[in-house]
Amino acid sequence: MNAESDERGEAVAATAPARATGDMTAPEPEPEPEPELGSKAPHFIKRSRTLHLSWQVGIFIVGLAVVGAGIVMLPLPGPGWLVIFGGMAIWATEFVWAQLVLRWTKRKVTEAAQRALDPRVRRRNIILTTVGLVIIAVLVGIYLWKFGMEMPWKIQE
């Protein structure tokens, strides 16, 4: 009798609690295990302290160049933020602080995406965009009615 009781108790403990019929809440997804923090350098590089330090300096310089290019692209044409995050990803292959920054950024971007998909927020954004476009169209119409197709720097008045 004890053997059967123990087996049933283990089976019941192993099963997940079932949702009640009619329960409309979505089950919470299990969080993915986060990868380990630390250097992703090859093992032969990690064995030698001097080689590993040289590797880290090289990764830092390459990441710095990419982040610097991204910062330059912020005011200039180009995918500035994308390049900056690419540089951070390069740093994250070697430095724990960069890995933590990328984890935080990923979590915040995921939260923002979830908020943006909320129907109420989405409806508000669509309404605000529509109002903004109508205002811009009215201003362009007034400009064309008053000045025609002349550019502002060529107006003689």
ChimeraX attribute file (.defattr): number of C-alpha atoms within 10 A of each C-alpha:
attribute: neighborCount
match mode: 1-to-1
recipient: residues
	/A:1	5
	/A:2	7
	/A:3	8
	/A:4	9
	/A:5	10
	/A:6	11
	/A:7	11
	/A:8	12
	/A:9	11
	/A:10	11
	/A:11	10
	/A:12	11
	/A:13	10
	/A:14	9
	/A:15	8
	/A:16	7
	/A:17	8
	/A:18	6
	/A:19	11
	/A:20	7
	/A:21	6
	/A:22	6
	/A:23	8
	/A:24	8
	/A:25	7
	/A:26	7
	/A:27	8
	/A:28	6
	/A:29	6
	/A:30	6
	/A:31	6
	/A:32	6
	/A:33	6
	/A:34	7
	/A:35	7
	/A:36	9
	/A:37	15
	/A:38	14
	/A:39	17
	/A:40	12
	/A:41	14
	/A:42	9
	/A:43	10
	/A:44	9
	/A:45	14
	/A:46	15
	/A:47	10
	/A:48	11
	/A:49	10
	/A:50	11
	/A:51	13
	/A:52	19
	/A:53	13
	/A:54	13
	/A:55	16
	/A:56	18
	/A:57	13
	/A:58	12
	/A:59	20
	/A:60	20
	/A:61	14
	/A:62	15
	/A:63	22
	/A:64	17
	/A:65	14
	/A:66	21
	/A:67	24
	/A:68	15
	/A:69	17
	/A:70	22
	/A:71	16
	/A:72	15
	/A:73	17
	/A:74	15
	/A:75	9
	/A:76	10
	/A:77	8
	/A:78	13
	/A:79	13
	/A:80	20
	/A:81	14
	/A:82	14
	/A:83	20
	/A:84	23
	/A:85	17
	/A:86	16
	/A:87	23
	/A:88	22
	/A:89	18
	/A:90	21
	/A:91	25
	/A:92	24
	/A:93	19
	/A:94	21
	/A:95	19
	/A:96	15
	/A:97	14
	/A:98	19
	/A:99	22
	/A:100	13
	/A:101	14
	/A:102	17
	/A:103	14
	/A:104	12
	/A:105	13
	/A:106	12
	/A:107	12
	/A:108	12
	/A:109	12
	/A:110	12
	/A:111	11
	/A:112	11
	/A:113	11
	/A:114	10
	/A:115	13
	/A:116	14
	/A:117	11
	/A:118	10
	/A:119	10
	/A:120	11
	/A:121	12
	/A:122	13
	/A:123	13
	/A:124	11
	/A:125	13
	/A:126	12
	/A:127	12
	/A:128	12
	/A:129	12
	/A:130	12
	/A:131	12
	/A:132	12
	/A:133	12
	/A:134	12
	/A:135	12
	/A:136	12
	/A:137	12
	/A:138	12
	/A:139	12
	/A:140	12
	/A:141	12
	/A:142	12
	/A:143	14
	/A:144	13
	/A:145	10
	/A:146	10
	/A:147	12
	/A:148	10
	/A:149	9
	/A:150	12
	/A:151	9
	/A:152	9
	/A:153	6
	/A:154	7
	/A:155	8
	/A:156	6
	/A:157	4
